[in-house]
Amino acid sequence: MSVRSQSQAYGVAERIAAQLVEDGASGVALTGSVALGEDLPNSDIDLIALTHERLGHQLLRRDDRLVSVVRQSADQAHASLYQPSEIGTAVPGWRSAIVLSDAFGVVQDVRDEAAHWTWERVAGACDDWVASGVTGLAEQVHRVAGLLRGEHDQVRVAAANRAVIGLQLAPRMAVHRRILYGSENRLWELVATCEGSDWAAAQDQALGIDGAPSHADQCRAALRLYSMAAERVQGLLDRRQDEVVTKALEVIEQSLGESP
């Protein structure tokens, strides 16, 4: 059965696409779960409008559906396929995109480029992004470890930084493992499956979904998660990054009272 007949959302997407074209968009693509024919009643409708007007992201409400409209130039759309922070969603999103309007072929051009895209073309940029991200989280490690070691009693500070570690490691590891996840709805499961049971357990505890562990347990889990990530990407670090990460691992070992 086609997407058109599967989902009422398609009709909403077509009407908004027509309005976007009227407002100056050169092309409009439908992406996400609606394009895949996997949307649920509460799923949002994802549209990308290629334009030079009012660039940015906007949320709309139409026919009781949440609609996400990203307005970007054609150059920005092409560039998203090579930005490590966007690759995980941009490449599969464009590959499965449905062309709603494309008077000048700009949408199809991006779709074709995504279809022929390979990790080899962005390997260096991806490795640099992963290394810099893991190194940057050393700051959060020190703050979380400080609470566990009794160096401060700022529970909210530790909680916020523990959450940052738990949330930011997954997309970095997805890029490290060359995973295209399409949607954050799939990110956590795919990374957990790829990284294994120890990672999955630490991730669940750090995010507070494994038997509602105590705050201290969540902090320890976030530190273990960081230790595993650091071990996996160690070969990507330059000398300065290695020094920062090594110190963070020493702090973790002292905080946990065990080898990370």
C-alpha positions in Angstrom: 0.0 0.0 0.0 1.4 3.4 -0.9 2.2 6.1 1.6 -0.6 8.2 0.1 -3.2 5.7 1.1 -1.6 4.7 4.4 -1.5 8.0 6.0 -3.8 11.0 6.4 -0.6 12.9 7.2 0.4 12.8 3.6 -2.5 15.1 2.6 -1.5 17.5 5.3 2.1 17.5 4.0 0.9 18.2 0.5 -1.1 21.2 1.5 1.7 22.7 3.5 4.2 22.0 0.7 1.9 23.9 -1.7 1.9 26.9 0.7 5.7 26.7 1.0 6.1 26.8 -2.8 3.7 29.7 -2.9 5.9 31.5 -0.4 9.0 31.0 -2.6 10.4 27.5 -1.9 12.0 25.9 -5.0 11.3 22.4 -3.7 9.8 20.5 -0.8 10.6 17.1 0.5 8.7 14.9 3.0 11.0 12.9 5.3 10.8 10.9 8.5 8.2 8.4 9.6 5.5 9.6 7.2 7.8 9.2 4.2 8.6 5.7 5.4 4.9 4.9 5.9 5.7 4.2 9.6 4.0 7.1 11.2 1.6 6.8 14.2 -1.3 9.1 15.0 1.0 11.3 17.2 4.0 11.2 14.9 5.1 14.6 13.6 5.3 15.4 9.9 8.8 16.4 8.7 9.2 18.7 5.8 12.3 20.2 4.3 11.8 23.3 2.1 14.7 24.4 -0.1 14.6 28.1 -0.2 16.5 31.3 0.5 13.7 32.9 2.6 13.2 32.7 6.4 15.8 30.0 6.9 15.5 27.9 10.0 13.2 25.5 11.9 9.5 26.1 12.6 6.9 23.9 14.3 3.2 24.1 13.1 0.0 22.6 14.1 -2.3 21.4 11.2 -5.3 19.1 11.4 -4.2 18.1 14.9 -0.8 17.0 13.7 2.5 18.5 14.7 4.5 19.6 11.6 8.2 20.3 11.6 9.4 22.5 8.7 13.1 23.1 8.1 13.8 25.9 5.6 17.3 25.7 4.2 19.2 26.6 1.1 20.1 23.9 -1.4 23.8 24.4 -0.4 22.9 23.8 3.2 21.0 20.6 2.3 24.0 19.3 0.4 26.3 20.3 3.3 24.2 18.4 5.8 25.3 15.2 4.2 28.9 15.9 5.2 28.5 17.4 8.7 29.3 14.7 11.2 26.7 16.1 13.6 24.0 15.8 11.0 25.0 12.7 9.0 23.1 10.2 11.2 19.8 11.7 10.3 20.4 13.7 7.1 21.7 10.9 4.9 19.0 8.3 5.6 16.4 11.1 5.7 17.2 12.3 2.2 17.5 8.7 0.9 14.0 8.0 1.9 12.6 11.4 1.2 9.5 11.8 -1.0 9.6 14.7 -3.4 6.4 16.8 -3.0 7.5 19.7 -5.2 10.6 20.2 -7.3 10.2 22.6 -10.2 14.0 23.0 -10.7 15.2 19.5 -9.7 17.0 20.8 -6.5 15.3 18.3 -4.2 16.1 15.3 -6.5 19.8 16.5 -6.7 20.1 16.2 -2.9 18.3 12.9 -2.9 20.7 11.6 -5.6 23.7 12.8 -3.7 22.5 11.0 -0.5 21.9 7.8 -2.5 25.6 7.8 -3.6 27.0 9.1 -0.3 29.6 6.9 1.5 31.3 7.0 4.9 34.7 7.0 3.2 34.1 10.6 1.9 33.8 11.9 5.5 35.9 9.5 7.5 38.5 12.1 8.6 35.9 14.7 9.6 33.9 12.1 11.5 36.9 10.9 13.4 37.8 14.4 14.4 34.3 15.1 15.5 34.2 12.0 17.7 37.6 12.7 19.2 36.8 16.3 20.0 33.4 15.4 21.5 34.7 12.7 23.8 37.6 15.1 24.9 35.1 17.9 25.5 33.0 15.8 27.9 36.0 15.5 30.2 34.8 18.7 31.8 31.5 17.1 32.7 33.4 14.0 34.0 35.3 16.2 36.5 32.1 17.8 37.7 30.3 14.5 38.2 33.3 12.9 39.8 33.7 15.9 42.2 30.3 15.2 43.8 31.1 11.5 44.2 34.4 12.3 45.8 32.8 14.8 48.2 34.6 17.8 46.7 31.3 19.7 46.4 27.6 19.1 47.3 26.1 20.6 44.1 23.7 17.8 43.3 21.9 19.7 40.5 25.2 20.6 38.9 26.3 16.9 38.9 22.9 15.8 37.7 23.0 18.2 34.7 26.5 17.2 33.8 25.7 13.5 34.2 22.8 14.0 31.8 25.0 15.7 29.3 27.4 12.8 29.3 24.6 10.3 28.8 22.9 12.3 26.0 26.0 13.4 24.0 27.9 10.1 23.9 25.4 8.2 21.9 25.5 10.4 18.7 29.3 10.4 18.9 29.5 6.7 19.2 27.0 6.3 16.3 29.3 8.2 14.1 32.3 6.3 15.4 30.5 3.0 14.6 29.3 4.4 11.2 25.6 4.0 12.1 23.0 5.9 10.2 20.0 6.0 12.5 17.6 8.3 10.7 15.7 9.3 13.9 16.7 9.8 17.5 13.9 7.3 18.2 16.3 4.6 16.9 19.6 6.1 18.0 19.8 4.8 21.6 18.8 1.2 20.7 21.2 1.0 17.8 24.1 2.3 19.7 23.3 0.0 22.7 23.1 -3.0 20.4 26.3 -2.2 18.7 28.3 -1.4 21.8 27.1 -4.4 23.8 25.5 -5.3 27.1 27.9 -3.4 29.4 27.3 -0.2 27.4 23.5 -0.7 27.4 23.4 -1.2 31.1 25.5 1.9 31.9 23.5 3.9 29.4 20.2 2.9 30.9 21.4 3.7 34.5 22.9 7.0 33.4 19.6 8.0 31.8 17.7 6.8 34.9 15.6 4.1 33.3 17.1 1.0 34.9 15.1 0.4 38.1 15.2 4.1 39.0 18.8 4.0 40.5 19.9 6.6 43.0 21.4 9.8 41.8 24.9 8.5 42.9 24.3 5.3 40.9 23.3 7.4 37.8 26.5 9.5 38.2 28.7 6.3 38.5 27.0 4.9 35.4 27.7 8.0 33.4 31.4 7.8 34.4 31.5 4.2 33.4 29.9 5.1 30.1 32.5 7.7 29.5 35.3 5.2 30.3 34.0 2.8 27.7 33.7 5.5 25.1 37.2 6.8 25.8 38.6 3.3 25.4 36.9 2.8 22.1 38.1 6.1 20.5 41.5 6.2 22.1 43.2 5.7 18.7 41.6 8.8 17.3 43.0 11.2 19.9 45.9 13.5 19.3 48.4 14.1 22.0 46.6 17.0 23.7 43.3 15.2 23.6 44.9 12.1 25.0 46.3 14.0 28.0 42.8 15.4 28.8 41.1 12.1 28.4 43.7 10.2 30.4 43.3 12.6 33.3 39.5 12.2 33.1 40.0 8.4 33.3 42.2 8.8 36.4 39.6 10.9 38.1 37.0 8.3 37.2 39.1 5.5 38.7 39.6 7.5 41.9 35.8 8.2 42.1 34.7 4.6 41.5 37.4 3.0 43.5 38.1 0.6 40.6 39.8 0.5 37.3 37.6 2.1 34.6 
